[in-house]
Amino acid sequence: MTAPIVVLALAMAGLAQSAPPPEIVAEIRIHGNVATPDQEVLALAGIQVGAPVAPTTVSDVASRLRDTKRFQHVDVLKRFASISDPSQIALVIIVDEGPVKIEMTGDPDRPTRVVRRRLNLLFLPVLNAEDGYGLTYGARAAVADPFGKGSRLSFPLTWGGDKRAAVEFDKDLDAGPVDRLQAGASISRRTHPFFERDEDRDRVWVRGEREVIDGLRAGATGGWQRVSFLDRDDSFAHAGADLVLDTRQDPTLARNAVYARAAWDHLNVQHSGAIDRLELEGRGYIGLIGQNVLVVRALRSDADRPLPAYLQPMLGGLANLRGFRAGTAIGDTLVAGSAELRVPLTSPFSIAKIGVSAFIDAGASYDKGARFGDQSIKKGYGGSLWLSAAFVRVNVAIAHGVGSSTRAHVGGSLSF
């Protein structure tokens, strides 16, 4: 045998001796299963101790378990079963079966059993007071994670100021053009504060949002609505986009922060034609001595054509002009502004935050074609007492409308 052949043979023998042994499944651990026995999970996974570990084994096992549609979430992890022998592999299978419950069987040998809860409804109360509409009360039934983790399907049903029944879908997304998706359908009836007539509305919508940078979100909404109001039926499709900059950590006690919103909508109204509507709002929160904060706000809503009565913005009340009742005036264009000094009375570390405010509001509402400079600006001033806790918000304001009367405005909500 020549020298080169001998060298090559020795090299190949060395490589054969140094090649690692094939990986083998030495152990399988299963976690998270409550209603499904370990042996059944193993059968669904299609893996057993002693099987060779290929590059796709972990992903194949996870895919087989997910394809059964019996688990809300599946993770398969590859770990070493031995420190001295790296060929011995432990597979860790983690499954989430979703909500389960324990049932009594009546069998003395096996008194209980664990079964899946196919429909896990959560019930939450709905209670809020809106200036101009009064008290709304009811309940919301919700299903958590019906379409994957981070999703919610809810069914609000309310009575009082806002009579409404709806189905609403909400899901947080990890990938794609949007990071939050919302959709829903509803029927509702409210009494219009200006006309004091019932307004019936059916609505379907879909909305997507995405965080552009920290504090800046962009959104797009599309939908269709049918309205019965003032003995007239109308309908319209709508599509729009909005951009919101919000640097507030706490909307009630924001400090040295800004909130700005620009929203554009295109409406195709059955009896009015195509209408473009633009809303602009800006708020500044300026920290003063101690906890005191000065809040300055400006708001404008306008359209390029006259709006149907049920779409015209309303002037008055807590929304934009305290000292005047909600629905004092309506128009195609609304312009309003306010300045408010907020004085917290409790520590910023308190769970429940209580404070008082002094404010002055101004605003006007007018029809398309009229000029802002020709309008008589309504003004109101007064003070308020507010409370903000974990899921309770209450605001009571006493304000005097210049040239009008002194009014009490109450707003609040109970939310979870």
C-alpha positions in Angstrom: 0.0 0.0 0.0 1.5 3.4 -1.0 2.0 6.1 1.5 -0.8 8.4 0.2 -3.3 5.6 0.4 -2.2 4.8 4.0 -2.6 8.5 5.0 -6.1 8.7 3.5 -7.2 5.5 5.2 -5.9 6.7 8.6 -7.7 10.1 8.1 -11.0 8.4 7.3 -10.7 6.1 10.3 -10.1 9.2 12.5 -13.2 10.9 11.1 -15.3 7.8 11.7 -14.1 7.6 15.3 -14.8 11.4 15.9 -18.3 11.4 14.3 -20.9 11.9 17.1 -23.4 9.1 17.6 -27.0 9.7 16.3 -29.4 11.4 18.7 -32.1 9.3 20.2 -35.2 10.2 22.2 -34.3 9.0 25.7 -37.2 10.7 27.6 -40.5 12.5 26.9 -41.9 14.9 29.4 -45.5 16.3 29.0 -46.7 19.4 30.9 -49.9 21.3 30.9 -52.4 18.6 30.0 -55.2 18.1 32.4 -58.1 16.6 30.5 -55.9 14.6 28.0 -53.9 11.7 29.4 -50.2 11.5 28.8 -50.5 8.4 26.6 -53.1 10.1 24.4 -50.8 13.1 24.0 -48.0 10.8 23.0 -50.2 9.0 20.4 -51.3 12.4 18.9 -47.6 13.6 18.9 -46.5 10.4 17.0 -43.3 10.1 18.9 -41.9 7.5 21.4 -38.8 6.8 23.5 -36.1 5.3 21.3 -37.0 7.1 18.1 -34.2 8.9 16.2 -34.1 12.6 16.4 -34.0 14.2 13.0 -33.5 17.9 12.3 -37.3 18.3 11.8 -38.5 16.1 14.7 -39.3 19.0 17.1 -41.3 20.9 14.4 -43.0 17.8 13.2 -44.2 16.8 16.7 -45.5 20.4 17.3 -47.3 20.4 13.9 -49.0 17.1 14.6 -50.3 18.3 17.9 -51.5 21.6 16.6 -53.3 19.9 13.7 -55.5 18.0 16.1 -57.2 21.3 17.1 -57.4 20.0 20.6 -54.9 22.5 22.2 -55.0 26.3 22.3 -51.2 26.4 22.4 -48.4 23.9 21.8 -44.6 24.2 22.5 -42.1 21.4 21.9 -38.6 21.8 23.4 -35.4 19.8 22.8 -33.2 19.3 25.8 -30.2 17.0 26.7 -31.2 14.1 28.9 -27.6 13.3 30.0 -24.5 15.4 30.7 -22.1 12.6 29.7 -23.9 11.4 26.6 -25.1 14.2 24.3 -26.9 11.7 22.1 -29.6 11.1 24.7 -32.3 13.7 24.0 -35.3 14.7 26.2 -38.3 16.1 24.4 -40.5 18.5 26.5 -44.1 18.8 25.3 -46.0 21.7 26.7 -49.7 22.0 25.8 -52.5 24.4 26.8 -56.0 22.8 26.7 -57.7 26.0 27.6 -60.4 26.2 30.3 -61.3 23.0 32.0 -63.6 22.0 34.9 -63.9 19.2 37.4 -67.1 17.1 37.4 -68.4 14.6 39.9 -69.0 11.2 38.3 -70.8 9.3 41.1 -68.4 6.5 40.8 -66.7 5.7 44.1 -63.6 4.3 42.4 -63.3 7.4 40.3 -65.3 10.2 42.0 -64.2 13.1 39.7 -63.1 13.7 36.2 -61.6 16.6 34.4 -63.3 17.9 31.2 -62.8 20.8 28.9 -65.1 23.7 29.1 -66.1 24.4 25.5 -67.6 27.8 26.2 -66.0 29.8 29.0 -68.1 32.9 29.4 -67.0 35.8 31.6 -69.6 38.3 32.7 -68.8 41.9 33.5 -71.1 44.8 34.5 -71.5 47.8 32.3 -72.3 51.1 34.0 -71.6 54.6 32.7 -73.2 58.1 32.8 -72.8 60.3 29.7 -73.8 63.9 29.7 -76.8 64.4 27.5 -77.7 60.7 27.4 -78.1 59.8 31.0 -77.3 56.5 32.8 -76.5 53.4 30.7 -76.4 50.0 32.5 -76.1 46.3 31.4 -73.6 43.5 31.1 -70.9 42.2 28.8 -70.4 38.5 28.2 -67.0 37.7 26.8 -65.0 34.6 25.7 -61.2 34.8 26.1 -58.9 33.5 23.4 -61.6 32.0 21.1 -59.4 32.5 18.0 -55.9 32.1 19.5 -54.0 33.8 22.3 -54.7 37.5 22.6 -58.2 37.4 21.1 -61.6 38.2 22.7 -65.2 37.8 21.6 -67.7 39.8 23.6 -71.4 40.5 23.6 -72.4 43.8 25.3 -76.1 44.3 26.1 -77.1 47.6 27.6 -80.2 49.6 28.5 -81.0 53.1 29.6 -79.4 56.1 27.8 -77.8 53.8 25.2 -79.9 50.7 24.4 -77.5 48.5 22.5 -76.8 44.9 21.6 -73.6 44.0 19.8 -71.0 41.3 19.1 -67.4 42.6 19.1 -64.1 40.9 18.2 -60.7 42.0 19.3 -57.3 40.4 18.7 -53.7 41.4 19.2 -51.4 40.3 16.4 -47.7 39.5 16.5 -47.0 39.9 12.8 -48.6 41.5 9.7 -49.5 45.1 8.7 -51.5 45.7 11.9 -50.9 44.7 15.5 -54.5 45.0 16.6 -57.7 44.0 14.8 -61.2 44.8 15.8 -64.6 44.1 14.2 -68.2 44.0 15.2 -71.9 44.5 14.5 -74.4 46.3 16.6 -78.0 47.6 16.9 -78.7 50.6 19.1 -81.2 53.3 20.1 -80.4 56.7 21.7 -82.4 59.8 22.2 -80.7 62.7 20.3 -80.1 65.5 22.9 -80.8 68.3 20.4 -83.9 67.0 18.7 -85.0 64.9 21.7 -86.1 62.2 19.2 -85.0 58.5 19.1 -82.2 57.6 16.8 -82.0 53.9 15.7 -78.7 52.7 14.2 -77.4 49.4 12.8 -73.7 49.1 12.3 -71.0 46.8 11.1 -67.3 47.7 11.1 -63.8 46.5 11.0 -60.7 48.3 12.2 -57.0 47.8 12.2 -54.3 49.6 14.2 -50.5 49.6 14.3 -47.9 51.3 16.5 -45.6 53.3 14.2 -43.2 54.4 17.0 -43.6 54.5 20.7 -46.6 56.7 21.5 -47.7 57.1 17.8 -50.5 54.8 16.5 -52.1 54.7 13.0 -55.5 53.2 12.3 -57.9 52.5 9.5 -61.7 51.8 9.8 -64.3 50.7 7.3 -68.0 49.8 7.7 -71.6 50.4 6.9 -74.4 52.0 8.9 -78.2 52.3 8.6 -80.0 55.0 10.5 -83.6 55.7 11.2 -84.1 59.3 12.5 -86.7 62.0 12.3 -89.1 59.7 10.3 -86.5 59.1 7.7 -84.3 56.1 6.8 -80.8 56.5 5.5 -77.7 54.4 5.1 -74.0 55.0 4.4 -70.7 53.2 3.9 -67.6 54.8 5.4 -63.9 54.4 5.3 -61.3 56.4 7.1 -57.9 56.7 8.6 -56.5 58.3 11.8 -53.2 59.1 13.5 -52.9 59.5 17.3 -49.9 60.8 19.2 -50.3 60.1 22.9 -47.4 60.6 25.4 -49.6 60.4 28.5 -48.9 57.8 31.1 -52.2 58.5 32.9 -54.9 60.4 30.9 -56.3 61.8 34.2 -53.1 63.0 35.8 -50.9 63.4 32.7 -48.0 65.9 33.1 -45.7 67.4 30.5 -47.4 65.4 27.9 -49.4 65.8 24.6 -52.3 64.2 23.0 -53.0 64.9 19.3 -55.5 63.2 16.9 -56.2 63.7 13.2 -59.0 61.6 11.7 -60.4 61.6 8.1 -63.5 59.8 7.0 -65.1 59.4 3.6 -68.8 58.8 3.8 -71.1 57.7 0.9 -74.5 58.7 2.2 -77.6 57.4 0.5 -79.5 60.7 0.4 -76.6 63.1 0.5 -73.8 61.7 -1.7 -70.1 61.6 -1.0 -68.9 63.6 2.0 -65.4 64.0 3.4 -65.1 64.7 7.1 -62.0 65.9 9.1 -61.5 66.0 12.9 -58.5 67.6 14.6 -57.9 67.6 18.3 -54.9 68.6 20.4 -54.3 68.6 24.2 -51.3 69.9 26.1 -50.5 69.0 29.7 -48.2 71.5 31.4 -46.8 70.7 34.8 -46.9 73.6 37.3 -45.8 73.9 41.0 -46.4 70.7 43.0 -48.9 68.3 41.4 -50.9 71.0 39.6 -51.3 70.7 35.9 -52.6 73.1 33.2 -54.5 71.4 30.5 -55.1 73.2 27.2 -57.4 71.7 24.5 -58.4 72.7 21.0 -61.0 70.8 18.8 -62.3 71.2 15.3 -64.7 69.0 13.3 -65.6 69.9 9.7 -67.0 68.4 6.5 -66.7 69.5 2.9 -70.5 69.2 2.4 -73.6 69.6 4.6 -74.0 66.6 6.9 -77.2 64.8 7.7 -78.7 65.8 11.1 -77.7 62.5 12.7 -74.0 63.1 11.8 -73.7 66.7 12.8 -71.4 67.3 15.8 -73.1 68.7 18.9 -72.0 71.6 21.1 -72.5 71.6 24.9 -71.9 69.6 28.0 -68.9 67.8 29.3 -67.7 66.9 25.8 -66.8 70.5 24.8 -68.8 73.3 26.5 -69.6 73.1 30.2 -72.3 75.5 31.4 -74.5 74.7 28.4 -76.6 71.5 28.1 -75.3 68.8 25.8 -76.9 69.3 22.4 -77.3 73.1 22.8 -76.5 73.5 19.1 -75.5 71.4 16.1 -73.9 72.2 12.8 -71.6 70.9 10.0 -68.6 72.6 11.7 -67.7 72.6 15.4 -64.9 74.6 16.9 -64.1 74.4 20.7 -61.3 75.1 23.1 -60.7 75.0 26.9 -58.2 75.7 29.6 -58.3 73.8 32.8 -56.2 73.9 36.0 -56.2 70.4 37.7 -55.3 70.2 41.4 -54.9 66.7 42.8 -55.8 66.3 46.4 -54.3 62.9 47.0 -50.8 61.5 46.7 -49.7 60.3 43.2 -49.0 56.9 44.8 -52.6 56.5 46.0 -54.8 53.9 44.2 -57.8 56.2 44.2 -56.9 59.7 42.9 -59.2 62.6 43.8 -58.9 66.2 42.7 -60.6 69.5 41.8 -60.4 71.7 38.7 -61.1 75.2 37.6 -61.9 75.7 33.9 -63.1 77.9 31.1 -64.6 76.6 27.9 -65.5 78.3 24.6 -67.0 77.0 21.4 -69.3 77.5 18.3 -71.2 75.3 15.9 -72.4 76.4 12.5 -73.6 75.2 9.1 -71.5 74.7 6.0 -70.9 78.0 4.1 -70.9 80.2 7.3 -67.7 81.7 8.5 -66.2 81.2 11.9 -65.5 85.0 12.3 -69.2 85.7 12.0 -70.2 83.3 14.8 -71.1 84.3 18.4 -68.7 82.3 20.6 -70.4 80.7 23.6 -68.4 80.6 26.9 -68.7 78.8 30.1 -66.6 78.6 33.3 -66.7 76.7 36.6 -65.2 74.0 38.7 -65.3 70.2 39.0 -64.6 67.4 41.4 -63.2 64.2 39.9 -62.2 60.7 41.1 -60.1 58.1 39.2 -59.6 54.6 40.7 -58.7 51.3 39.3 -61.8 50.8 37.2 -64.0 53.7 38.3 -64.0 57.3 36.9 -66.4 60.0 38.0 -66.5 63.7 37.0 -69.0 66.2 38.5 -68.8 69.8 37.1 -70.7 72.9 38.1 -70.5 75.5 35.4 -72.1 78.8 34.4 -72.8 79.5 30.8 -72.3 83.2 29.9 -75.7 84.5 28.9 -77.3 81.2 29.9 -77.7 79.4 33.3 -75.7 77.5 35.8 -75.7 73.7 35.2 -74.4 70.5 36.8 -72.7 68.0 34.5 -72.1 64.4 35.6 -70.1 61.8 33.8 -68.5 58.5 34.8 -67.9 54.9 33.9 -67.2 51.5 35.5 -64.8 49.6 33.2 -62.7 46.5 33.5 
